[in-house]
C-alpha cells in the first residue's frame, strides 16, 4: 500500500509549509489515472497526522478525471483508463489530466 507513504509525504509537506501553525483543512487533487487510491489516503490520514500540526485537520480530496489529446487527429477527450484509445483509433496521446497528485491548498488557524 504505497498510499501510506504518499500520505506521510503529504503530511510532511503541509507541516513544513505551515511553519508551526495549526492546519485546519487540506485540499488535495488525485488523478483517477494516477494509480493512487484516494480512499486509502483518507483511511491513513488521521493516523499519520497524529502528533503533528496537521492533527485534527479535515482532508478534502478531489478526484480528477482523465483527459487526453490525440496527436493523430487533434481531438481532446475523456480517458476513463490509461488504455482508452481516441475515437479515431490512435493510441498516440498526450495526457492532459488524470495522473496528478497535488496539494492544492491548506487552511491555517488564525495567528493569535
Secondary structure, 3 states (H helix, E strand, C coil): CCHHHHHHHHHHHHHHHHCCCCEEEEEEEEECCCCCCHHHHHHHHHHHHCCCCCCCCEEEEEEECCEEEECCCCCEEECCCCCCCCCCCCCCEEEEECCCEEEEEEEECCCC
